[in-house]
């Protein structure tokens, strides 16, 4: 059987893509599978039965730390980051549509935290809170450290969304007599809403998974990534995989909700 150069290139690219997908998702699939080990199973194959024992053991046993509290704190931080990132990046993106004095300096200052090592930024924030007389806390300094990560990403996404935005729709609304806030509420935000969902999604997932910026800013109450990092040092049961599966399920649920919301918005437009 003979292959043309074009078909050979196609199969090579398809094989490369398959290897990339296997490399990307293979470890995750292994964790998902091993999290359903039987009660006598270990951290490696072969599996010794199939059960949900390790999921129940996570929150029933105290040997894994304060997983319930850490999960609730991470969810609260994620939702707070979601809301603040979406609102702030919306108005920041709208402001940057028009050039103003110092706009370039403000932009580069806003994204500088993306290139600063997270552990150093967390250390600086922790010291700053202590200098002003505030003790590091998971919801104050912890939230500030997460926003230093989510806001620059959200701003870059909003710039990409606004780059495709046609200002003629706003001009048509103003010509029809709409005021600025009416135009924003009934024209601008509905059109930008799918992009806002993407910004909000990044805000939640980046905060929910953040470890380095959290280490020195959350105080005595750990977030879920810190608890999981501690588990990797002293837990030698498939419960470690179970918490990975559980947290991944939460992330996929949030992503699914975002896609459903975007689908609903698009159907309403049609």
C-alpha positions as CSV (number, residue, x, y, z in Angstrom):
1,X,0.0,0.0,0.0
2,X,1.5,3.3,-1.1
3,X,1.1,6.6,0.7
4,X,1.5,10.0,-0.8
5,X,3.6,12.6,0.9
6,X,0.4,14.4,1.9
7,X,-1.2,11.4,3.6
8,X,2.1,10.4,5.2
9,X,2.3,13.9,6.7
10,X,-1.3,13.6,7.9
11,X,-0.6,10.3,9.7
12,X,2.6,11.6,11.3
13,X,0.8,14.7,12.6
14,X,-2.1,12.5,13.8
15,X,0.3,10.2,15.6
16,X,2.1,13.2,17.2
17,X,-1.2,14.6,18.4
18,X,-2.3,11.3,19.8
19,X,1.0,11.1,21.8
20,X,0.5,14.6,23.0
21,X,-3.0,13.8,24.2
22,X,-1.7,10.6,25.9
23,X,1.1,12.5,27.6
24,X,-1.3,15.3,28.7
25,X,-4.2,13.2,30.0
26,X,-2.5,9.8,30.7
27,X,-1.4,10.7,34.3
28,X,-4.8,12.1,35.1
29,X,-6.6,9.0,33.8
30,X,-4.2,6.8,35.9
31,X,-5.1,8.8,39.0
32,X,-8.8,8.5,38.3
33,X,-8.5,4.8,37.9
34,X,-6.3,4.2,41.0
35,X,-8.6,6.3,43.2
36,X,-11.1,3.4,43.0
37,X,-8.7,0.9,44.4
38,X,-10.1,-1.7,46.8
39,X,-9.7,-1.3,50.6
40,X,-6.5,-3.4,50.5
41,X,-5.1,-1.7,47.4
42,X,-2.0,0.5,47.2
43,X,-0.7,3.4,45.2
44,X,0.3,1.3,42.1
45,X,-1.1,-1.3,39.8
46,X,-2.4,-4.0,39.8
47,X,-5.7,-3.0,41.4
48,X,-7.0,-5.1,44.2
49,X,-10.7,-4.8,43.7
50,X,-12.9,-1.8,42.9
51,X,-14.5,0.4,45.5
52,X,-15.3,4.0,46.6
53,X,-13.7,3.3,50.1
54,X,-11.0,6.0,49.7
55,X,-13.5,8.7,48.9
56,X,-15.5,8.1,52.0
57,X,-12.3,7.7,54.0
58,X,-11.1,11.2,53.0
59,X,-13.7,13.1,55.1
60,X,-14.4,10.3,57.7
61,X,-10.8,10.1,58.9
62,X,-8.9,12.8,60.7
63,X,-5.5,11.5,59.5
64,X,-5.7,13.5,56.3
65,X,-5.9,16.9,58.0
66,X,-8.7,19.5,57.7
67,X,-9.8,18.6,54.2
68,X,-13.4,19.8,54.6
69,X,-12.3,23.2,55.9
70,X,-9.6,23.5,53.3
71,X,-12.0,22.7,50.5
72,X,-14.6,25.3,51.8
73,X,-11.9,28.0,52.0
74,X,-10.6,27.2,48.5
75,X,-14.2,27.4,47.1
76,X,-14.9,30.7,48.8
77,X,-11.6,32.1,47.6
78,X,-12.3,30.8,44.1
79,X,-15.8,32.4,44.0
80,X,-14.5,35.7,45.4
81,X,-11.7,35.7,42.8
82,X,-14.3,34.8,40.1
83,X,-16.5,37.8,40.9
84,X,-13.8,40.4,41.5
85,X,-11.8,39.3,38.4
86,X,-14.8,39.4,36.1
87,X,-16.0,42.8,37.2
88,X,-12.6,44.5,37.5
89,X,-11.4,43.2,34.1
90,X,-14.6,44.2,32.4
91,X,-14.3,47.9,33.4
92,X,-10.5,47.8,33.0
93,X,-10.8,46.5,29.5
94,X,-13.4,49.1,28.6
95,X,-11.2,51.8,30.0
96,X,-8.2,50.7,28.0
97,X,-10.1,51.0,24.8
98,X,-9.3,54.7,24.9
99,X,-5.7,55.8,25.3
100,X,-5.1,57.9,28.4
101,X,-2.0,59.3,30.1
102,X,0.0,56.5,31.7
103,X,-2.1,53.7,30.1
104,X,1.0,51.8,28.9
105,X,2.7,52.0,32.3
106,X,-0.4,50.8,34.1
107,X,-0.8,47.9,31.7
108,X,2.8,46.7,32.2
109,X,2.5,47.1,35.9
110,X,-0.7,45.1,35.9
111,X,0.9,42.1,34.2
112,X,4.2,42.3,36.0
113,X,3.1,39.8,38.6
114,X,2.8,37.1,35.9
115,X,6.6,37.0,35.6
116,X,7.4,37.3,39.3
117,X,7.9,34.0,41.0
118,X,4.8,33.2,43.0
119,X,6.6,32.3,46.2
120,X,8.4,35.7,46.2
121,X,5.2,37.6,45.5
122,X,3.5,35.7,48.4
123,X,6.4,36.5,50.7
124,X,6.2,40.2,49.8
125,X,2.4,40.3,50.4
126,X,2.8,38.6,53.7
127,X,5.4,41.1,54.8
128,X,3.3,44.0,53.5
129,X,0.3,42.9,55.6
130,X,2.5,42.6,58.7
131,X,3.9,46.1,58.1
132,X,0.5,47.7,58.1
133,X,-0.5,45.8,61.3
134,X,-2.6,43.0,59.7
135,X,-2.0,39.3,60.4
136,X,-1.9,37.1,57.3
137,X,-5.3,35.5,56.8
138,X,-6.7,33.1,54.2
139,X,-9.4,35.6,53.1
140,X,-7.5,38.9,53.2
141,X,-3.9,38.4,52.3
142,X,-4.8,35.0,50.7
143,X,-7.4,36.6,48.4
144,X,-5.0,39.5,47.6
145,X,-2.3,37.0,46.5
146,X,-4.7,35.1,44.3
147,X,-5.9,38.3,42.7
148,X,-2.3,39.1,41.8
149,X,-2.5,36.0,39.6
150,X,-6.1,36.1,38.3
151,X,-6.4,39.7,37.4
152,X,-3.5,39.9,34.9
153,X,-4.8,36.8,33.1
154,X,-8.3,38.1,33.1
155,X,-7.2,41.4,31.7
156,X,-5.3,39.8,28.8
157,X,-8.4,37.7,28.0
158,X,-10.6,40.8,28.1
159,X,-8.3,42.6,25.7
160,X,-8.6,39.7,23.3
161,X,-12.4,39.8,23.6
162,X,-12.7,43.5,23.1
163,X,-10.4,43.4,20.1
164,X,-13.2,41.6,18.3
165,X,-15.9,43.9,19.7
166,X,-17.7,46.2,17.1
167,X,-18.3,49.6,18.7
168,X,-20.9,50.3,16.0
169,X,-23.5,48.5,18.2
170,X,-22.8,51.0,21.0
171,X,-23.0,53.9,18.6
172,X,-26.4,52.7,17.3
173,X,-27.7,52.4,20.9
174,X,-26.6,56.0,21.7
175,X,-28.1,57.3,18.5
176,X,-31.3,55.7,19.6
177,X,-31.2,57.8,22.8
178,X,-29.7,55.2,25.2
179,X,-27.7,56.7,28.0
180,X,-24.2,55.4,28.9
181,X,-25.3,53.0,31.6
182,X,-28.2,51.7,29.5
183,X,-25.9,51.0,26.6
184,X,-23.5,49.2,29.0
185,X,-26.3,47.1,30.5
186,X,-28.4,46.2,27.4
187,X,-25.7,46.2,24.6
188,X,-22.1,46.0,25.8
189,X,-22.4,43.5,28.6
190,X,-24.7,41.0,26.8
191,X,-22.4,41.0,23.8
192,X,-19.3,40.5,25.9
193,X,-21.0,38.0,28.3
194,X,-19.3,34.8,26.8
195,X,-16.0,36.5,27.2
196,X,-16.8,37.5,30.7
197,X,-17.6,33.9,31.5
198,X,-14.2,32.9,30.2
199,X,-12.6,35.6,32.4
200,X,-14.6,34.4,35.4
201,X,-13.7,30.8,34.7
202,X,-10.0,31.6,34.7
203,X,-10.5,33.6,37.9
204,X,-12.0,30.6,39.7
205,X,-9.7,27.8,38.4
206,X,-6.4,29.8,38.9
207,X,-7.4,30.7,42.5
208,X,-8.8,27.2,43.3
209,X,-5.5,25.5,42.2
210,X,-3.0,28.2,43.5
211,X,-0.3,26.9,45.8
212,X,2.9,29.0,45.6
213,X,1.2,32.4,46.3
214,X,-0.9,30.8,49.1
215,X,1.9,29.3,51.1
216,X,3.0,32.5,52.9
217,X,-0.3,34.4,52.8
218,X,-3.1,32.3,54.2
219,X,-1.9,32.2,57.8
220,X,-2.8,29.2,60.0
221,X,-5.8,28.0,57.9
222,X,-4.6,26.1,54.8
223,X,-6.3,26.0,51.4
224,X,-6.9,22.8,49.6
225,X,-3.8,22.8,47.4
226,X,-1.6,23.2,50.6
227,X,-3.5,20.4,52.3
228,X,-2.9,18.2,49.2
229,X,0.8,19.1,49.1
230,X,1.0,18.1,52.8
231,X,-0.7,14.8,52.0
232,X,1.9,13.9,49.3
233,X,4.5,13.9,52.1
234,X,2.8,11.6,54.6
235,X,-0.1,9.8,52.9
236,X,0.7,6.4,51.3
237,X,-2.9,5.2,50.5
238,X,-5.1,5.7,47.4
239,X,-6.8,8.5,49.3
240,X,-4.2,10.7,47.7
241,X,-5.6,9.8,44.3
242,X,-9.2,10.1,45.6
243,X,-8.7,13.8,46.5
244,X,-7.2,14.4,43.1
245,X,-10.2,12.9,41.4
246,X,-12.6,14.8,43.7
247,X,-10.9,18.2,43.1
248,X,-10.7,17.5,39.3
249,X,-14.5,16.7,39.3
250,X,-15.1,20.1,40.9
251,X,-13.0,21.9,38.2
252,X,-14.8,20.0,35.4
253,X,-18.1,20.9,36.9
254,X,-17.3,24.6,36.9
255,X,-16.1,24.3,33.3
256,X,-19.3,22.5,32.3
257,X,-21.4,25.2,34.0
258,X,-19.5,27.8,32.0
259,X,-20.1,26.0,28.7
260,X,-23.8,25.6,29.5
261,X,-24.1,29.3,30.3
262,X,-22.3,30.3,27.0
263,X,-24.6,27.9,25.1
264,X,-27.7,29.5,26.7
265,X,-26.5,33.0,25.8
266,X,-25.8,32.0,22.2
267,X,-29.3,30.4,21.8
268,X,-31.0,33.5,23.2
269,X,-29.1,35.6,20.6
270,X,-30.4,33.4,17.8
